[in-house]
Amino acid sequence: MAVVDALATVALTVVLPPFIMVLVSVLVLASLGKSLGLRQRYVQFLLKVFEDGNRILVKKFGRQRLSKNYGKGSGDEQEEEEEEEDYVSREVICRDKLVLRPTVDKDNSEGLDTHEFELGDCLDYIRTGMEAIVDDEVTKRFSAEELTSWNFLTRTNCQYEFISVRLTIFWVVGFILRYFLLLPLRILILLIGMVVMVACTYVVGCLPESKTKRRLNSSVSVFCFDFLSGALSLVCTYHNKENVPRRGICVANHTTPIDVLVLACDNTYDMVGQRHGGFLGIFQRALSRASAHIWFERSESKDRFAVARRLREHVEDPDKLPILIFPEGTCINNTSVMQFKKGTFEVGGIIYPVAIKYDPRFGDAFWNSSKESMLSYIYMMMTSWAIVCDVWYLPPMTRREGESSIDFANRVKAEIARQGGLVDLVWDGGLKRSAPKIEWKQQYQQEFSRRLKVQNVDTAKKEEKTE
């Protein structure tokens, strides 16, 4: 008991006063919209530590072995490989890819190479299937991306923390810092931030609809989200702020639920998304008190029509805030952008694209929702070094005359991928939880049967000419 009393006394006299001072400072600075720049200096210090650790690894293993362990190169070679990987994806099986042994026929109006069917014609499909098994460009987007160097976190594929005394000291000091100093402080900031948000949104929600309420809601929202960002040591750089959405629809690539926090620290949005329970549901209910957010159940098909109607009404109202939507519908691992759902682009109005790119050296922001609960994910974020990212506001885009909603969605997606340095994929993010649609399989079957039909018709014509 004496030992417990002594530890409690130390905690109250030594640990608690600094925590209170830090919390008060964070609260006061957040309310004034000011910052001491401590997070930026903290991130710069971490970069120097990572560079030092990377030099030790290179000296210990050599560049070739180190790049082999991580699956990537280093220096200029690494950048070239990453750039090539970002902009080159495997071709889908299509008419141009299936090369058959040719027999030229002038009567073939489509310009296809034709011949009688042989068993070897299936080899192109088999080869493409084997390539997909060896290097699947879809499912690997639903797991944590590989790092080019160790960031002294326990979540790493290679156990590098014990290869030298110096790295071991770095890792131990970092472990103590993250779990015994940053984690308790971040938990306190999160709890206080949630209480502040619930209280502020409740007060704003009690006010009648007016311009004063909208202005107050904007100020309270940015303040609350900026305060909550301290729970993750969020350091975000916003580019091209002249393109910040003021109305219409804002669309962005989706890596994590933190995307909302990142964007809401700089601007105020009404949000559209799936209704959640538990921890995330507390945020949704608190936000709904102050503004016109739209939550829906993914499993209820009738809600989709109601959501489309509410979106259209929201966009047509000049007094409403811009809507924040993630058209992918699921989280992708910060390396690519997958298919955008066309429903968002059928509503009409102005689309404001936003590209978000996280720096994985400080912590993996990707949320694998099929394997991790929200609480375990938040715990992982809070025990990381920091969350560092860049946000690019792109020029507003509108649907061109005669352009389909699918083409418009693909055009917006391509711009986001280009600006964020992400891979532009045509696949549906729904493959994260479900099997490929039957329609996709039928398309390939129809294409192959069409080829066989053309070949048979051409063979019959040749036989008639011969006779």
C-alpha positions in Angstrom: 0.0 0.0 0.0 2.9 2.3 0.8 4.2 1.8 -2.7 0.8 2.5 -4.3 0.4 5.7 -2.2 3.9 6.8 -3.2 3.1 6.3 -7.0 -0.2 8.1 -6.6 1.6 11.0 -4.9 4.2 11.2 -7.7 1.5 11.1 -10.3 -0.5 13.9 -8.7 2.5 16.1 -8.0 4.8 15.4 -11.0 2.6 14.1 -13.9 -0.7 15.8 -13.5 0.4 19.5 -13.4 2.1 19.3 -16.8 -0.9 17.6 -18.3 -3.2 20.3 -17.0 -0.9 23.0 -18.3 -0.7 21.4 -21.8 -4.5 20.9 -21.9 -5.2 24.5 -20.9 -2.7 25.7 -23.5 -4.2 23.6 -26.2 -7.8 24.7 -25.4 -6.9 28.4 -25.3 -4.9 28.3 -28.5 -7.5 26.3 -30.3 -10.2 28.7 -29.3 -8.1 31.6 -30.7 -7.2 29.7 -33.8 -3.6 29.9 -33.0 -0.7 27.4 -32.8 2.8 27.4 -31.3 4.0 25.1 -34.2 5.0 22.4 -31.7 3.6 19.6 -33.9 5.6 20.8 -37.0 8.8 20.9 -34.9 7.9 17.5 -33.5 7.5 16.0 -37.0 10.8 17.6 -38.2 12.6 16.0 -35.3 11.1 12.6 -36.1 12.2 12.9 -39.7 15.8 13.4 -38.5 15.5 10.3 -36.3 14.1 8.2 -39.2 16.9 9.3 -41.5 19.5 8.4 -38.9 17.8 5.0 -38.4 17.7 4.4 -42.1 21.4 5.1 -42.4 22.0 2.5 -39.7 19.9 0.0 -41.6 21.7 0.7 -44.9 25.1 0.3 -43.2 24.0 -2.9 -41.5 22.2 -4.6 -44.4 23.3 -2.8 -47.6 21.0 -1.0 -49.9 20.2 -4.0 -52.1 19.3 -6.3 -49.2 17.3 -3.6 -47.5 15.3 -2.8 -50.6 14.7 -6.5 -51.1 13.3 -6.8 -47.5 10.9 -4.0 -48.0 10.1 -4.8 -51.7 11.2 -1.3 -52.9 14.3 0.5 -53.8 15.9 3.5 -52.2 16.9 7.0 -53.4 16.2 7.9 -57.0 15.6 4.3 -58.0 12.8 4.0 -55.4 11.2 7.2 -56.7 11.3 6.0 -60.3 9.8 2.6 -59.3 7.0 4.3 -57.3 6.2 6.6 -60.1 6.1 3.8 -62.6 3.8 1.8 -60.2 1.6 4.8 -59.6 0.8 5.4 -63.3 0.9 1.9 -64.8 -1.7 -0.8 -63.9 -2.3 -4.2 -65.3 -4.5 -4.2 -68.4 -7.9 -5.8 -68.2 -8.7 -8.7 -70.5 -10.0 -7.0 -73.6 -10.2 -7.5 -77.3 -6.9 -5.8 -77.9 -5.0 -7.9 -75.4 -6.2 -11.3 -76.6 -3.8 -12.0 -79.5 -4.7 -14.9 -81.6 -2.6 -16.6 -84.3 -3.6 -14.5 -87.4 -5.1 -15.5 -90.7 -5.9 -12.4 -92.6 -9.4 -12.0 -94.1 -10.2 -8.9 -96.2 -14.0 -9.4 -95.5 -13.5 -9.0 -91.8 -15.0 -5.6 -91.3 -13.9 -5.3 -87.7 -10.3 -6.0 -88.4 -10.1 -9.0 -86.1 -7.6 -11.7 -86.5 -9.5 -15.0 -87.0 -8.8 -18.7 -87.1 -10.4 -21.9 -86.2 -10.8 -22.5 -82.4 -8.0 -24.3 -80.7 -7.4 -25.2 -77.1 -4.5 -22.8 -77.0 -6.9 -19.9 -77.4 -7.7 -20.1 -73.6 -4.0 -19.5 -72.7 -4.4 -15.7 -72.7 -7.1 -15.9 -70.1 -5.1 -18.4 -68.0 -2.0 -16.2 -68.2 -4.0 -13.1 -67.1 -5.5 -15.1 -64.3 -2.1 -16.3 -63.1 -0.8 -12.7 -63.2 -3.7 -11.6 -61.0 -2.9 -14.3 -58.5 0.8 -13.4 -58.3 0.3 -9.7 -58.2 -3.3 -8.8 -57.4 -3.7 -5.0 -57.9 -7.1 -5.0 -56.2 -7.0 -6.9 -52.8 -3.6 -5.5 -51.9 -5.2 -2.0 -51.8 -7.1 -3.2 -48.8 -4.1 -3.9 -46.6 -1.4 -1.6 -45.1 1.0 -0.2 -47.6 4.7 -1.2 -47.3 7.2 1.3 -45.9 10.5 2.1 -47.5 12.2 2.3 -44.1 11.4 1.4 -40.5 9.7 4.1 -38.5 10.4 2.6 -35.1 6.9 1.5 -34.5 6.1 -2.0 -33.3 3.8 -2.5 -36.3 6.4 -3.4 -38.9 7.0 -6.4 -41.1 10.7 -6.6 -40.2 12.0 -6.9 -36.6 14.7 -4.2 -37.0 14.6 -2.9 -33.4 17.2 -5.3 -32.1 19.9 -5.3 -34.8 22.0 -2.7 -33.1 22.3 -1.0 -29.7 21.6 2.4 -31.1 18.4 1.4 -32.8 17.3 -0.5 -29.7 17.7 2.7 -27.7 15.7 4.7 -30.2 12.9 2.1 -30.2 12.8 1.8 -26.3 12.7 5.6 -25.9 10.1 5.9 -28.6 8.0 3.2 -27.0 8.1 5.0 -23.6 7.3 8.3 -25.3 4.3 7.0 -27.3 2.7 4.8 -24.6 3.4 6.5 -21.4 3.4 10.2 -22.4 1.6 10.8 -25.7 -1.1 8.1 -25.3 -2.5 9.4 -21.9 -2.3 13.0 -23.1 -4.1 12.1 -26.3 -6.8 10.2 -24.5 -7.5 13.2 -22.3 -7.6 15.5 -25.3 -10.0 13.1 -27.1 -12.3 12.8 -24.1 -12.4 16.6 -23.4 -12.8 17.3 -27.1 -15.8 15.0 -27.4 -17.4 16.6 -24.4 -16.7 20.1 -25.8 -18.2 19.0 -29.2 -21.3 17.5 -27.8 -21.9 20.6 -25.6 -21.2 23.1 -28.4 -23.3 21.3 -31.0 -26.2 21.0 -28.5 -26.1 24.7 -27.8 -25.9 25.5 -31.5 -28.8 23.1 -32.2 -31.0 24.9 -29.8 -30.8 28.1 -31.8 -33.4 29.0 -34.5 -32.4 28.8 -38.2 -30.6 32.0 -39.2 -27.4 33.4 -40.6 -26.1 33.8 -37.0 -26.6 30.1 -36.3 -24.8 29.2 -39.5 -21.8 31.4 -38.8 -21.7 30.1 -35.2 -21.9 26.6 -36.4 -18.9 27.1 -38.8 -16.8 28.6 -36.0 -17.7 25.9 -33.5 -17.1 23.1 -36.0 -13.6 24.2 -37.0 -12.8 24.8 -33.3 -14.0 21.4 -32.2 -12.3 19.5 -35.0 -9.1 21.4 -34.6 -9.1 20.6 -30.9 -9.8 16.9 -31.6 -6.9 16.8 -34.1 -4.6 17.2 -31.1 -5.5 13.7 -30.0 -3.7 12.4 -33.1 -0.9 15.0 -33.4 -2.4 15.8 -36.8 -0.1 17.9 -39.0 -1.8 18.8 -42.3 -0.7 21.1 -45.1 -3.4 22.6 -47.2 -2.6 23.6 -50.8 -4.5 25.9 -53.2 -6.9 27.3 -50.6 -8.5 29.5 -53.2 -10.4 26.5 -54.3 -11.9 25.7 -50.9 -15.6 24.6 -51.4 -18.2 27.1 -50.3 -21.3 25.3 -51.7 -22.1 22.4 -53.9 -20.5 18.9 -53.4 -17.0 18.2 -52.2 -15.6 14.8 -53.2 -12.4 13.2 -52.0 -10.5 10.0 -52.0 -11.1 7.9 -48.9 -8.4 6.3 -46.7 -9.7 6.6 -43.2 -12.6 8.1 -41.1 -9.9 10.7 -40.1 -10.4 12.2 -43.6 -13.4 14.0 -42.2 -11.3 15.4 -39.3 -8.6 16.5 -41.7 -10.9 18.4 -44.0 -13.1 19.8 -41.2 -10.1 21.4 -39.5 -10.0 23.9 -42.4 -13.6 24.3 -43.6 -17.1 23.4 -42.5 -19.1 20.7 -44.3 -22.4 18.9 -44.2 -21.6 15.2 -44.4 -23.1 12.2 -46.1 -22.3 8.7 -45.0 -23.4 5.4 -43.5 -25.0 5.6 -40.2 -22.8 4.0 -37.5 -23.3 2.9 -33.9 -21.0 2.9 -31.0 -18.1 5.4 -30.8 -18.5 6.8 -34.3 -22.2 7.1 -33.8 -21.6 9.6 -30.9 -20.0 12.0 -33.4 -22.7 11.6 -36.0 -25.5 12.4 -33.5 -23.6 15.3 -32.1 -23.0 16.8 -35.5 -26.6 16.3 -36.6 -27.8 18.6 -33.9 -26.1 21.6 -35.4 -26.3 21.1 -39.1 -28.1 19.2 -41.9 -26.0 16.1 -42.2 -27.3 13.1 -44.2 -26.8 9.6 -42.7 -28.2 6.4 -44.3 -28.3 2.7 -43.9 -26.3 1.0 -46.6 -28.4 -2.2 -46.4 -31.7 -0.4 -47.1 -32.1 0.1 -50.8 -35.1 2.5 -50.3 -32.8 4.9 -48.5 -30.7 5.4 -51.6 -33.6 7.2 -53.4 -34.2 9.3 -50.3 -30.5 10.2 -50.1 -30.5 11.2 -53.8 -33.5 13.4 -53.2 -32.1 15.0 -50.1 -28.8 15.6 -51.9 -30.5 17.4 -54.7 -32.5 19.5 -52.3 -29.4 20.3 -50.3 -27.4 21.4 -53.4 -30.2 23.6 -54.7 -30.4 25.5 -51.3 -27.9 28.4 -51.4 -27.9 28.7 -47.6 -26.7 25.2 -47.0 -23.1 24.2 -46.5 -21.1 22.2 -49.1 -21.7 18.5 -48.8 -18.6 16.2 -48.2 -18.9 12.8 -49.9 -16.4 10.0 -50.4 -17.7 8.3 -53.6 -15.5 5.2 -53.2 -17.7 4.0 -50.5 -14.9 2.3 -48.6 -11.4 3.0 -47.3 -8.5 2.4 -49.6 -4.9 2.1 -48.4 -3.5 5.5 -49.4 -1.9 4.1 -52.6 -4.7 4.4 -55.1 -8.2 5.6 -56.0 -10.9 3.1 -56.9 -14.2 3.4 -58.7 -16.4 6.4 -57.8 -20.1 5.6 -57.4 -22.0 7.5 -60.1 -24.9 8.5 -57.8 -23.0 11.5 -56.5 -22.4 12.9 -60.0 -26.1 12.5 -61.1 -27.3 15.1 -58.6 -26.0 18.1 -60.5 -24.3 21.3 -59.4 -20.6 22.0 -58.9 -18.2 19.3 -57.9 -15.1 20.4 -55.8 -12.5 17.6 -56.0 -10.1 17.2 -53.1 -7.0 14.9 -53.0 -5.7 13.6 -49.6 -2.3 11.9 -49.3 -1.0 10.6 -45.9 2.7 10.3 -45.1 3.0 6.6 -43.9 6.4 7.2 -42.2 4.7 8.6 -39.1 1.7 6.2 -38.9 -0.5 4.1 -41.1 -3.8 6.0 -41.4 -5.6 3.3 -43.3 -8.6 1.7 -41.6 -9.2 -1.9 -42.5 -12.9 -1.9 -41.4 -13.4 -5.6 -42.2 -10.8 -6.6 -39.6 -10.5 -3.7 -37.1 -13.2 -2.1 -34.9 -13.3 1.7 -34.6 -11.9 1.6 -31.0 -8.9 -0.6 -31.9 -8.3 1.6 -34.9 -8.3 4.8 -32.8 -6.0 3.1 -30.3 -3.6 2.3 -33.1 -3.7 5.9 -34.3 -3.0 7.2 -30.8 0.0 5.0 -30.4 1.5 6.2 -33.7 4.0 9.0 -33.9 1.6 11.4 -35.6 -0.8 11.7 -38.6 0.8 13.8 -41.3 -0.9 14.5 -44.6 -1.3 16.9 -47.6 -4.6 18.2 -48.9 -5.0 19.7 -52.4 -8.1 21.7 -53.2 -8.6 21.2 -57.0 -10.5 23.7 -59.3 -14.3 23.1 -59.3 -15.6 20.8 -62.1 -19.0 20.6 -63.8 -20.6 18.0 -66.0 -20.0 18.6 -69.6 -22.8 18.6 -72.2 -23.5 15.1 -73.3 -21.2 13.6 -70.7 -22.6 10.6 -68.7 -22.4 10.5 -65.0 -19.9 7.6 -65.2 -17.6 9.5 -67.5 -17.8 12.6 -65.2 -17.0 10.5 -62.2 -14.0 8.9 -63.9 -12.8 12.4 -65.0 -13.0 13.7 -61.4 -11.3 10.5 -60.1 -8.5 10.9 -62.6 -7.8 14.5 -61.5 -7.7 13.4 -57.8 -5.4 10.5 -58.5 -3.0 12.7 -60.6 -2.7 15.4 -58.0 -2.3 13.0 -55.1 0.2 10.7 -56.8 -2.2 7.8 -56.5 -3.0 4.8 -58.8 -6.2 5.3 -60.8 -8.0 2.0 -60.7 -11.3 1.0 -62.4 -12.2 -1.6 -59.9 -15.1 -1.2 -57.4 -14.1 -0.8 -53.8 -17.0 -3.2 -52.9 -14.6 -6.0 -53.7 -13.3 -5.5 -50.3 -16.3 -7.3 -48.8 -18.0 -9.1 -51.7 -17.2 -11.2 -54.7 -17.1 -9.8 -58.2 -20.4 -9.1 -59.8 -21.8 -11.7 -62.2 -22.1 -9.1 -64.9 -18.3 -8.7 -65.0 -17.9 -12.4 -65.6 -20.6 -12.4 -68.2 -18.9 -9.6 -70.1 -15.7 -11.7 -70.6 -17.7 -14.7 -71.5 -19.7 -12.8 -74.1 -16.5 -11.3 -75.5 -14.9 -14.7 -75.9 -18.1 -16.3 -77.4 -18.3 -13.3 -79.9 -14.8 -14.0 -81.0 -15.6 -17.7 -81.6 -18.7 -16.7 -83.5 -16.7 -14.4 -85.8 -14.1 -17.1 -86.4 -16.8 -19.6 -87.3 -18.5 -17.2 -89.7 -15.2 -16.4 -91.4 -14.3 -20.1 -91.7 -17.6 -20.8 -93.4 -17.1 -17.9 -95.9 -13.6 -19.3 -96.8 -15.1 -22.7 -97.3 -17.8 -21.3 -99.6 -15.1 -19.4 -101.7 -13.0 -22.6 -101.9 -16.0 -24.6 -103.2 
